[in-house]
Amino acid sequence: MGDRNRALEFADFLHTTFPRSRRIADIAGGHGELSFWLNEFGHESVVIEPRGSRLPRKVTRELRKRAIRTGVVTTIRRITAAIEDVDLAEFDLVAALHPDQATEPAIRAALTTGLDFAVVPCCVFPLDGSRYTREEWLDYLAALAPGIRRSELPITGARSVLWRQAEDRTESTRHAGPL
């Protein structure tokens, strides 16, 4: 499964690489740990997950403690749907941490809508059913459009990030991010 800190490290990568992204679609976000950390960094993240799931107790407890301490109630919105069934117009960034079958659909949805994206692929699930090694899978995904870059997170397990900033941004608003 990988490193226990993977959600925090990926949230930090997203915050650093896409500092202007306020509304983030957390694709196949499961229990919402990535969204929790994105909220900690000041972003508004929405979990888009086809399977219904709830926040882990530790996250719920932390949100409750913060609400008591600060008087501000933080909620993590959830949409129970596949990425293909969601209108992404309200988002600035598509993010996916180990999204399994949603990997290629998440990248294609971001490309179709012109959104920035960052995806950490884990398992190999190509839409066309082809067989790839893990490295071939990353190469295949990176070849879906020009400008897709690859970075590595400081975690164990699947750690390659495929990411792209939309081309319609001016150079003054771009942030190169880690290489």
C-alpha positions as CSV (number, residue, x, y, z in Angstrom):
1,M,0.0,0.0,0.0
2,G,2.9,2.4,0.6
3,D,3.9,5.0,3.1
4,R,1.6,6.1,5.9
5,N,2.5,9.7,5.1
6,R,1.7,9.5,1.4
7,A,-1.5,11.7,1.7
8,L,0.4,14.4,3.6
9,E,3.4,14.3,1.2
10,F,1.1,14.5,-1.9
11,A,-0.9,17.3,-0.4
12,D,2.3,19.2,0.2
13,F,3.4,18.6,-3.4
14,L,0.0,19.9,-4.7
15,H,0.1,22.9,-2.4
16,T,3.7,23.8,-3.6
17,T,3.2,23.0,-7.3
18,F,-0.3,24.5,-7.7
19,P,-0.5,27.3,-5.1
20,R,-3.3,29.1,-6.9
21,S,-5.6,26.1,-7.0
22,R,-8.3,26.6,-4.4
23,R,-10.9,24.0,-5.3
24,I,-9.5,20.5,-5.8
25,A,-11.3,17.4,-7.0
26,D,-9.8,14.4,-5.0
27,I,-10.5,11.6,-7.5
28,A,-11.2,8.1,-6.0
29,G,-10.4,9.8,-2.7
30,G,-11.6,6.9,-0.5
31,H,-11.7,7.9,3.1
32,G,-10.7,11.5,2.4
33,E,-7.2,11.6,3.9
34,L,-5.8,13.6,1.0
35,S,-8.7,16.0,1.2
36,F,-8.1,16.4,4.9
37,W,-4.5,17.5,4.4
38,L,-5.4,19.7,1.5
39,N,-7.9,21.5,3.8
40,E,-5.0,21.8,6.3
41,F,-3.0,23.7,3.6
42,G,-6.0,26.0,3.0
43,H,-7.5,24.4,-0.1
44,E,-11.1,23.3,-0.5
45,S,-11.1,19.7,-1.6
46,V,-14.0,17.5,-2.6
47,V,-13.8,13.7,-2.5
48,I,-15.2,12.2,-5.7
49,E,-15.5,8.5,-4.9
50,P,-17.8,5.9,-6.6
51,R,-17.9,3.7,-3.5
52,G,-19.4,5.3,-0.4
53,S,-17.0,5.6,2.4
54,R,-16.6,7.7,5.6
55,L,-13.8,9.6,7.1
56,P,-11.6,7.6,9.4
57,R,-12.2,8.2,13.1
58,K,-8.8,9.9,13.6
59,V,-9.7,12.5,10.9
60,T,-13.2,13.0,12.3
61,R,-11.7,13.5,15.8
62,E,-9.2,16.0,14.6
63,L,-11.8,18.0,12.7
64,R,-14.0,18.0,15.9
65,K,-11.1,19.2,18.1
66,R,-10.2,21.9,15.6
67,A,-13.9,23.1,15.6
68,I,-13.9,23.3,19.4
69,R,-10.5,25.1,19.5
70,T,-11.1,27.6,16.7
71,G,-14.9,27.8,16.4
72,V,-14.7,26.9,12.7
73,V,-16.3,23.7,11.5
74,T,-14.5,22.1,8.6
75,T,-16.3,19.6,6.5
76,I,-15.1,17.6,3.6
77,R,-17.6,17.4,0.9
78,R,-18.1,14.1,-0.9
79,I,-19.6,13.2,-4.2
80,T,-20.5,9.5,-4.7
81,A,-19.9,9.1,-8.4
82,A,-17.3,8.0,-11.0
83,I,-15.1,10.8,-12.4
84,E,-16.8,10.3,-15.8
85,D,-20.2,11.3,-14.2
86,V,-19.0,14.5,-12.5
87,D,-19.0,18.1,-14.0
88,L,-15.5,19.3,-13.1
89,A,-16.3,23.0,-14.0
90,E,-16.2,24.1,-10.3
91,F,-12.6,22.8,-9.8
92,D,-9.1,24.3,-10.4
93,L,-7.2,21.0,-10.1
94,V,-7.8,17.3,-10.5
95,A,-5.8,15.2,-8.0
96,A,-5.6,11.5,-7.5
97,L,-3.5,9.5,-5.1
98,H,-3.4,5.8,-6.0
99,P,-6.8,5.9,-7.8
100,D,-6.7,2.4,-9.2
101,Q,-9.2,2.1,-12.1
102,A,-9.8,5.9,-12.1
103,T,-6.2,6.8,-13.1
104,E,-6.6,7.1,-16.8
105,P,-10.2,8.5,-16.6
106,A,-8.9,11.2,-14.2
107,I,-6.1,12.3,-16.5
108,R,-8.4,12.2,-19.5
109,A,-11.1,14.2,-17.7
110,A,-8.6,16.9,-16.7
111,L,-7.2,17.1,-20.2
112,T,-10.7,17.3,-21.7
113,T,-11.7,20.2,-19.4
114,G,-8.4,21.9,-19.5
115,L,-7.7,21.6,-15.8
116,D,-4.4,21.2,-14.1
117,F,-3.9,17.7,-12.7
118,A,-1.6,15.6,-10.6
119,V,-2.0,11.8,-10.3
120,V,0.0,9.2,-8.4
121,P,-0.7,6.0,-10.3
122,C,-0.4,2.7,-8.5
123,C,-2.0,-0.3,-10.1
124,V,-2.1,-0.7,-13.9
125,F,-5.7,-0.4,-15.2
126,P,-5.6,0.9,-18.9
127,L,-9.0,1.6,-20.4
128,D,-8.1,-0.5,-23.5
129,G,-7.2,-3.5,-21.4
130,S,-3.6,-3.6,-22.7
131,R,-0.9,-5.2,-20.5
132,Y,1.8,-2.9,-19.3
133,T,4.7,-3.1,-16.8
134,R,4.5,-0.4,-14.2
135,E,7.1,1.7,-16.1
136,E,5.3,1.2,-19.4
137,W,2.1,2.3,-17.7
138,L,3.7,5.6,-16.5
139,D,5.1,6.2,-20.0
140,Y,1.7,5.5,-21.6
141,L,-0.1,7.9,-19.3
142,A,2.6,10.6,-19.8
143,A,2.2,10.3,-23.6
144,L,-1.6,11.1,-23.4
145,A,-0.8,14.8,-24.0
146,P,2.2,17.1,-24.4
147,G,3.5,18.8,-21.3
148,I,2.9,16.0,-18.8
149,R,5.7,16.0,-16.3
150,R,6.9,13.4,-13.8
151,S,8.1,14.0,-10.3
152,E,8.8,11.7,-7.3
153,L,7.3,12.0,-3.8
154,P,9.6,11.3,-0.8
155,I,7.6,8.2,0.2
156,T,7.9,4.4,-0.2
157,G,5.7,2.4,-2.6
158,A,4.2,4.0,-5.7
159,R,5.5,7.5,-5.7
160,S,5.7,8.9,-9.2
161,V,3.5,11.9,-9.8
162,L,2.3,12.6,-13.3
163,W,1.2,16.3,-13.5
164,R,0.4,19.1,-15.9
165,Q,-0.5,22.7,-15.7
166,A,-3.1,23.9,-18.1
167,E,-1.6,25.7,-21.1
168,D,-3.9,28.7,-20.9
169,R,-2.1,30.1,-17.9
170,T,0.4,32.9,-18.4
171,E,4.0,32.4,-17.4
172,S,3.6,34.9,-14.5
173,T,1.1,32.6,-12.8
174,R,2.9,29.3,-13.4
175,H,4.9,27.7,-10.7
176,A,7.4,25.2,-11.9
177,G,7.1,22.9,-9.0
178,P,9.7,20.2,-8.0
179,L,11.4,18.3,-10.7
